[in-house]
């Protein structure tokens, strides 16, 4: 991890960030004080269940409600979970019952009288990928995400555009979030904040140089464990957690961000390549170059798994996450002795309609000059072929009616043999792809867009080898 500055807070910051004590049933715990004193734009409070994370979000939202015009927003995947017993809305009502704040049930908003324009604290939701646009014309100085791993990184990043204030308002702009490990967004949250598990010490409620808080690119991560919440009966809570499956228990009891479900794909199966102009250096398991290939001596093709298939719609009706259209560009060496290898050059992962899909296919062929593009043969894929057949070399690929795990079996075998290569230094799409690959357990309700597209690539490459369409080309093997 990059070296980071010591987190400090000036006397003025501490004075301004001190919450009004009549709002809370107890003083903030040590970790919560660390979280409240942060002056960076983005910060994350994550770890074990019961560590006081949701309380910290609410405390932070209330820090500046004495400032005229201050506006705060706390988001959850849906408002029902905000309103459950112990949720942030009932908790805010307990805290603010004796205050001069006024609750608007219809708008799920608290209004705080000030010397000028009232301050507000609102509760909202982001259930679908389009819900974020509900806040497109809004202006907030504080946005809090409760259970951040339930959200997409796209939604989280978009909300930064809603952080703004006038020059006259002496309030910092803050994006704050809290979550346990696990959930659909586990990987991107862990990567963004470099989440780790170890405990830490604090001094006078302020962060000090130690492992108490992790910094990465101006973002802060405050790890928390059950023991960090002095108001919790730790022993009784641990006994309740003891009935959970081992992975879930480790996440909720210990705040362990490293443990994950036993996936079908393993990290040590992944292989990488480095690029020098048009030359690709393939690396073995130890990271040594074992083959150097000119991309002009490869057959380039693309595979596409379009969103909106009947399987996707069925999963969405069951309340699962919406699917993405995934397009992957591959190189297959023409040299017969290396034709079993596949090199992934480019990935596009988007939510697009039919017109957007056609535009993506056309742009990919223009930019990458693929020999062929293969798309799943459902209605959407066949429609794209019908529209674009005279413009690009687009073909459908028959995937069969097998379940996803069976369909992915050749991909799993190929990865296990170390025959698929990813760009070693790509930090745009590779982390997301690896996250989906390595957390997939084979159940039909999981998101598998990136797995399906890669499985199609294995099908295409194996077919080409069987048909003898691989020509011998010069290759340097080292």
N, C-alpha and C positions, 0 to 999 in steps of 0.2 A: 504494500500500500504506500502511496505517496506520503512523504513527510508532511506534517500538518502543523499549523500554528497552534500555540497554546490557547485554549479557549478562555477568554477573560470577559469580565463585565465591569464597566465603570460604575462609580458610585451613582451617577445619574441614571444609568440603565437599571441598576438595582432598585432605585427609588421609584422609577416609572413602571417597572415590571412587577412590583409588589402588589399582589391581588388585594382587593378590598376584603378584609377579614370577615365582615358580616355575611359575605356570600357563601362561605364554606363551613361545613360542620366540623372541620378540623384543619389544622395547618398543613400545608403541602409537605409530603415526605421528602427525604433527601434527594432522591432521583427526580422527583417532580420539581424541586427547586432548581436543579441543574437545567431541566428542560425549559422552565419558565424564564431563566436568565439568559438563554441563548439569544444572540442578536443576528444570526445568520438567516438567509432567506429561507432555506429548506432544512427541516429537521425531522427526525423520525425516532419515536419512542417504541421500542419493540422488544419482545421477549416472552417470558412466561405468562400464562394466564394469571390473573389476580395481582399483577404487578403495578396496578394503578394507572394504566395507560389511558383509559377513557376519561378518568377524572382529570388527568393532566391536560388532555385536549380541551375539556370544558374550562378548566382554570385558565389556560392560555387564552381562550376566546374571550374571557371576562376581564382580562388585564387592562383593557383600555376603554371600557364602557363608560367611563367618566368624560371621555373626549367627545366634543360635539361632532356629529356626523360619522363617527366610527361605525364600521359595518363588518360583522363577522359571519362566517358561514361554516357549519359543520355538516359533512356529508356521510351518508351510509348508502349501501347498495339499494336499500328500499326504506321507506319511512316506517314500515311496520316494525323493523328491528330497532329503530330509534325509540319507538313507543312501548316496547316490551318492558315488563317489570325489570328494573335495574338498568334500563336503557338511558340514553343521554337526555331524552326529553323528560321522563319522570324525575330523573336526578336533578335536572335544572329546575324543575318545579319545586322540589324539596328545598333546594338551596336558595331560591329566590322568593319563596312564599312570603317572607316577612320584609322584603325589600320594596322599593318604590317602582320596580320594573312592572310592566304590563304585558300580559301574555295574549297573543292573538292566535286562537286555535286554528282558524281557517288558513292562515298564512304560516303557521308553525314558527312564529317570530316573537321574540321579546323586544320591547321598546324601553329604553332607559332614558329618563328625563335628564337633560344636561343644561348648561347655561346657554346653549344654542340649539342647533338641530339635534333631534334625539339620536342616540346610538342604538344599534340593533344587533341582535344575535338571531340568526335564522338557521333552521334545520332543513336539509334538502336531500335529494337522492340522485343516483346515477345508475339506473337499472339497465339501460340499453346504451349502445354506442352513440345514439343521437341525443340522449338526455343532457349531455354536457352543453348543448347549444341553448338550453333553457336559460343558461347563465351568461349568454353571449354579450348581452348589453349591460351586465351588472358590474359593479365596482366594489371590491372588498379590500380590506387591509389585512384580514386574517381568513384563511381557509384551512379547515381541519378535515382530514380523512380518517374516519374510524374504521378499523380493519382494512388497512390499505391493500392487503394481498387479495382482497375480493375485487379490486378494480384493475383495469388495464393501464399500462404505462401511458398509452395514448391519452386516456381521459385525464390522468394525473398531470401530464405535461400541459395539456390544453388549459387547465384551470389556472396555471401561472399567468396566463394572459388576462385574467380577471383581477390580479393583484395590482392595485394602483391607488393613488390618493392625490389630493391637491397639495400644493407646496405649503399651504398654511397649516396643514394637519401634522402635528408632531407625533406621528405614530409609525413604527416600523412596518414594512410589508413582510408578512410571515406566511409560509406554507408549512403546516404541521401535520403529522400523521402518526398513527399508532396501529400496531397489529401484533398478533401472535405469528409465529412461523407457520407455514403451510398455506393451502389455498392455491387458487389458479395463478395468482401473481407472485408466488413465493420466490421464484428465480429472479425476476426483474427487480423486486424490492431488495433482495439480498445483494444483487450486483450493484444497484444504484447507491446503496448506503454502506456497502462492504460490511454487512452484518456479521458479527461474531458473537460469541456467547459469554465470554468471561465476565466475572463480577468486577466491580470497581469501588473505589473509595472517593469520597468528596470531602471538601474542606469548607466549612461555613456555608454549605449549600451551593458552592460555586465549583465549576469544573477546574481541575488541576491537571498538571502533566502526569499522565499515568494511562492505564488502560480503561479509565472510567468512561471515556467517550471517544468514539472513532470519527475522524475527519477525513473526508475525501472530496476533493474539488469543491470546497466551500460548503459541503453538506455535513450535518452532524447526526450521528446515531448514538442514542442513549440506550444501552441495553438494560433490561430490568428482569429481576427474578421475583419469585413469590415472596421471599423474605424482605423485599424492598417496600412492601405495603404493610406498615405497622398495624393497620386496622383489620387485617385478615387473620383468621384462625388458621395458621399455616398447617398444623398437623391434621386438622379435620379436612382441609382442602386437599392435601396430598393423599389422604385416604380415599377421597372421592375420585381423584385422578387415577388411582391405582387400578381401577376397573377398565381403563381405556386400553386399546391396542398399543403395543410398545412404541411405534413411531409417533403416534399422536400424543402419547403420554410424555415422551422425551421433549416434544415441541412445547407442550403446554406447561409441563412441570419445570423444565430446565431452560426453556427459551432457546432450544437448540436449533440453529439455522442450518447446520450441516447435514443433519440426518434427513433422509427422504425415503419414500416408499420403495420397496424392492421392484425396480423397473426391469423391463425386458432387455434394455440396452445398457451397456456399462461404459463408464468414462474411459477405462483403459483400452477400449476397442477403437477409440477415435484416433485417426491419423491426420496429419497436417501437411501442407505444402507452403513453400515460399515462392514469391514471384519476382523475377528480374526481367523487366520488359516483357517479352513474349515467351520467356523461358520459365518453366515451372520446375522447382526442385522438390521432389517428393521425399518426405522424411519418414524414417522407420519409427518404431515404438520408442527408441531411445533418443530420438530427435536428430539422428544422423541422416545425411542425404544418401539415398540408395539409388535414385534414378533422376536424371535430368531430361526433361521433355520440352520440345518446342511446341507451343500451342497449335502451330500450323500443321503439326503431325498428328493432330487429334481430330476426331469426329465430334462436332459440337451439336448438341440437341437440347431441347427444353421439354420439361414435363409440367403439366398444369393440373392442379386439383381445384376445380371451381367451387365456390360456396353456392349454397342454394339447391343442392341435390335433395332427393327425397329423404335420404338418410339424415342430412343436416336439418331439414324441416322437422323431422320426427324428434330429433334430439332437442331442438328449440322448444317444441311443444311440451317436452318433459321438464322445461325450465333450465336446461343446460345452456352453457355459453354459446353464443352465435359463432358460426364458422367463418373462416377467412378464405379468400382465394389466394392460393400459393402457386407461384411460378418459379421453377428452378432451372438454371442453365448449367449444363454438364459438359465435360470433356471426356471422351473415351479414346485412349491412345490407339492408334492404328497398328502399332507394332504388335504382331501376333502374340509375342511372349508377355506383353503387358496389357492386352486387350481386356483382361478381366478387371482392370482397375477403373474407378470412376472418380472424377475430380469435379467438385462443386464450385462453380465460378461466381454465381450470382443468384440471389433470392429476392423476390418481390412478394410481400405478404400484405394484402389489402382487402378492404371491404368495398366491393364495387358491384354495380348492377351490370346488366348485359352490355350496355354501351361502353361502360368502363372496362369490362373484360376484353372486349374487342380492341379497344384502344391500347390496353396493356399488351396484348398479343402482338399487335402491329408494331408498337414501339420496341418491344423486345427483339423481334426479328430484324428490325432496322438497325438497332444498336449492336446486336450480337451476331447477326448473320448466321442463324442456326440452320443446319441442313434440314431439320424437321422439328416441328413442335407437336407434342402428343398431349391430348387433353382427354380427361375421363369421358366415357361415352354415355353420360346421362343426357337428358334433354338439352341442358344448357351447353354442354360440349358439342353436341351434334348441331345445335343451332349456330354456334360460332363457326363451325366448319362450313356450314351452308352459306353463311354470309361472307366468309373470308377465303373460300377455297381458291379464288382466282387472284388473290393478293399475296398470300403467304403459304408456305408448305405446312399447313395445319392438318393433323390427322387425329382421329379418335383412337383410344386404346381401350380394349375390352378388359375390365377389371374383374368380371365375374361376380357371382353372388356370395362369395365366401365372406366370413367374418373378417374383421380388420386384422386380428392377430395372425390368422392363417395367410391372409393376403400379404402381410409384412414379413412372413417367414424367410423368403429369399433375401430381403434387406437385412434382417437380423443376422443371418448366416454370413453375409458379405461383410458386415461391420465386424463381426467376431473374427473374421479372417484378416482384418486390417486392410481391406481393399477399397475403402472409400476415404477420400481426402478432402479436408476443409481448409480454408485459408488461415494460416497461423496468426496473422496480424489483423484480421478483419474484426472490428468491434461494432459494426453496425447491425448486421443481421445474424451473425454467428451465435452470439449469446442466446438470443431468442430461440433459434433453431435447436441448439444443444439442450436448452431447458426443456423443450417439448419432447425431444428424443429421450432424454435421460430420466424423465419423470413418468413416462408412459408405462402403465402397468397392464395394458392389453384389454381393458374393459371398453365396451362399445360406447359408453357415454363420455369418454374422454375426447378432448380436442386432438385430432391426428392429422391436420392438414399438411404439416411439414413431413410427417411420416409417410402419408399416402403418396405425396408427390415424389419422394425419394424411392418408395417401393415401385412406382411406375418406371423410374429411371433404371432400376435393376432389371425389370422385365424387358425394357427396350434393349438394354445393352446385352443381355443374355440372348435375346432373339437375334440380334445382329451377329453375334459370335456363331450361333448355330447356323445361320444362313451363309456364313463365310464372307460377309461383307466387310471384313477387316483386311486392309492391305498392309503389306510390310513396308515400313518407313524407317529411315535412319533414326536411331535413338542412342543417346549416350547413357550407359549404365555405369554407375560409379560404386 
